[in-house]
Amino acid sequence: MAVQISGVCFPNSLPNNCLWKHHHPFNGRRSLAASASTHLQSSSTIQIVGGSSSLYIHGTDSSILDSRKVEDDWFDLDKDLHHWIKALRPVQWYPGHIAKTERELKEQLKLMDVVVEVRDARIPMSTSHPQMDLWIGNRKRIIVLNREDMISTPDRNAWAAYFAKQGIRVVFSNGQLGMGSMKLGRLAKSLADDVNVKRRARGLLPRAVRAGIVGYPNVGKSSLINRLLKRRMCPAAPRPGVTRQLRWVKFGKDLELLDSPGIIPMRISDQSAAIKLAICDDIGERSYDVTDIAAILVQMLARIPSIGTKALYHRYRIETDGQSGQIFVHKLALKLFSGDVHQASFRILTDFRKGKFGWFSLERPPR
């Protein structure tokens, strides 16, 4: 990638109009950065990707360039993930009850005034059903990013800005503690107020607003409803596939909620998304090899800008370059589990799910 600012070039090979080509031989990005710092004066910094030196350029906001570097790191991680998973067994999970649920849900959607799509805040894109836009049509929609306590503030801000640009209303929630549930209830009612305005205009009595709660398995739909109702009306557990049938529940006189089982495509074509579903426990354990998933997670953690290999070493006291997750898993197995690779793999996944490496998203908004 080449960047040109105020006549200063940062490519792999310099063009004729570059400031230093004839005076400073280019021996790599670090050499360029070192040369540049002696010729330019400014209070702002550009961090060159791939180098540890800084280049000072007048009038350039360093925070913007840092942000671009982070975006580039995430983009590179996505490309690497796509490459890593090519040799793995495809992750597929489609329990029998989901096909029936999907048919029934499509019928119930016709009765809904508002559709509340619940996603996992750690992987908002991977927990978006590819057919959801088609099913919802022109109905009003709210996206709930549940488990907001499991991501960082920068992650939250990035996703809030992304959906705001899309014109989509978003509520961040924590279904376990109830944060965001009351805001969701008020927003659902306000969006559907025009339903009863139209009914009154036709001489009909007002009715309760109907809101459907939909989404992937184990993203916290039932927990969110229980928090709204302030009592346990819907079965909920931290594993996919607990809710098995559609169920309408009343929230006061003004709102009716449809709790639905998790729905997932019959065939997951995006295997990068499938891997993330497995990492976040949003898909059945029988659908994947736990050692493969743990190894991929290790490699992802090593590449995520805010985590890196230091977090892995701090947790397990095992050195790693982040290049081979399988080697790391086997080292951990020998150290803690008498060579039991399955137990070591499960420990890594559990530690991530419990936030032992910190709280962060595994995805950033698309460019």
Disulfide bonds with the S-S distance in Angstrom:
none
